[in-house]
Amino acid sequence: MAPGAAAARCYAEEEGDTRSDGTRSYGEARYVEEGGASYGWYQRYAALRPFVCRLVPPASRLLMIGCGSVLMSEDMVADGYMEIINIDISLVLIEMMRKKYFDLPQLQYMQMDVRDMSKFSEESFDCAIVKGTLDSLMCGVEAPLSAAQMVLEVDRLLKPGGVFMLLTFGCKPAR
Ligand SMILES: C[S@@+](CC[C@H](N)C(=O)[O-])C[C@H]1O[C@@H](n2cnc3c(N)ncnc32)[C@H](O)[C@@H]1O
């Protein structure tokens, strides 16, 4: 199994949501346990910065898809980015992030399923970043359908010439 695969699977199996019996799924339990502490999958902003800065101007409207507790959004604000909408399926995580970043108006947090982002209008973002979230979807039920729904939604939301950054541990044929 590729590095990161096991952990990504844990989130995907229950998609970070509370179970129907009211108990917490692995993803929710982990976010509660960590109390909003930052964790970034695969790469930190420092490593991605050269690509981001070259492709995405600071005035861009960005969508961070399946944001988790990633520090990257905060780092991007420190770097001059003005508007980053962070979405995740985990409500407990989103509430923690809202509290943590209440004093950073450049960051917004919304609970949303990446497969249905109909709250956003078409061609309303300059850039979408997916880091690790495709890997979660690919480990879940109806993986190819979920992945296709996400990509179609990103395509709908990006302005013409918009930038889609996808970070995954999977090799190209598998993704
Ligand atoms: C592997 S973590 C990556 C987190 C973050 N992007 C990072 O780089 O650290 C995957 C994240 O995707 C979220 N997620 C899983 N399925 C989702 C879905 N259908 N819609 C939105 N978020 C989802 C999980 O709650 C989790 O926070």
The ligand as a MOL file (V3000), in Angstrom:
LIG
                    3D

  0  0  0     0  0            999 V3000
M  V30 BEGIN CTAB
M  V30 COUNTS 27 29 0 0 0
M  V30 BEGIN ATOM
M  V30 1 C -6.8280 12.7460 3.5240 0
M  V30 2 S -7.7170 14.0740 4.2750 0 CHG=1
M  V30 3 C -6.9020 15.5180 3.5270 0
M  V30 4 C -7.1180 16.7770 4.3120 0
M  V30 5 C -6.4150 18.0350 3.7640 0
M  V30 6 N -6.8130 18.3310 2.4080 0
M  V30 7 C -4.9100 17.9420 3.8490 0
M  V30 8 O -4.2340 18.1220 2.8210 0
M  V30 9 O -4.3960 17.6970 4.9300 0 CHG=-1
M  V30 10 C -9.2650 13.9910 3.3660 0
M  V30 11 C -10.3060 14.9930 3.8260 0
M  V30 12 O -11.4160 14.9230 2.9100 0
M  V30 13 C -12.6160 15.0020 3.6570 0
M  V30 14 N -13.6680 14.3500 2.8460 0
M  V30 15 C -13.8400 13.0160 2.6170 0
M  V30 16 N -14.8940 12.8120 1.8220 0
M  V30 17 C -15.4120 14.0350 1.5340 0
M  V30 18 C -16.5280 14.4880 0.7700 0
M  V30 19 N -17.3340 13.6120 0.1270 0
M  V30 20 N -16.7600 15.8190 0.6870 0
M  V30 21 C -15.9630 16.7120 1.3480 0
M  V30 22 N -14.8980 16.3410 2.0990 0
M  V30 23 C -14.6240 15.0270 2.1850 0
M  V30 24 C -12.3260 14.3140 4.9750 0
M  V30 25 O -13.2210 14.7110 5.9980 0
M  V30 26 C -10.8720 14.7620 5.2190 0
M  V30 27 O -10.8210 15.9520 5.9630 0
M  V30 END ATOM
M  V30 BEGIN BOND
M  V30 1 1 1 2
M  V30 2 1 2 3
M  V30 3 1 2 10
M  V30 4 1 3 4
M  V30 5 1 4 5
M  V30 6 1 5 6
M  V30 7 1 5 7
M  V30 8 2 7 8
M  V30 9 1 7 9
M  V30 10 1 10 11
M  V30 11 1 11 12
M  V30 12 1 11 26
M  V30 13 1 12 13
M  V30 14 1 13 14
M  V30 15 1 13 24
M  V30 16 1 14 15
M  V30 17 1 14 23
M  V30 18 2 15 16
M  V30 19 1 16 17
M  V30 20 1 17 18
M  V30 21 2 17 23
M  V30 22 1 18 19
M  V30 23 2 18 20
M  V30 24 1 20 21
M  V30 25 2 21 22
M  V30 26 1 22 23
M  V30 27 1 24 25
M  V30 28 1 24 26
M  V30 29 1 26 27
M  V30 END BOND
M  V30 END CTAB
M  END
